[in-house]
Amino acid sequence: MAEGPEALKYKKRGPKPKSEVDESNLTENQKLKLELEKERALRKKREFELKVFATLKSEMFYGKKFKSLKELIEKIVEYIEFYNKERFQKKLRCMAPLEYRNHASICA
């Protein structure tokens, strides 16, 4: 298992952002729509991050103290593994996220 900040890095997935679109050929209306899309995407990302960190804080850190940064990072990595592989979520039909993703890909 990687240690330090390297342990928390993630791989980017999905299509290239729409911000890489050549805007020189777009009309003003299209440019405005593109800017609104970017803003909506950023807002959704912020909301998601706030929910994740609030859950992480309440379930893992509340009332606990860690002896070192290394211990803290190890606990965060362990929690992320638990969250993705074991923690059941009502909105995912009482499955863990990884289990739900596998189930959804089989059904598709």
Secondary structure, 3 states (H helix, E strand, C coil): CCCHHHHHCCCCCCCCCHHHCCHHHCCHHHHHHHHHHHHHHHHHHHHHHHHHHHHHHHHHHCCCCCCCHHHHHHHHHHHHHHHHHCCCEHHHCCECHHHHHHHHHHHC
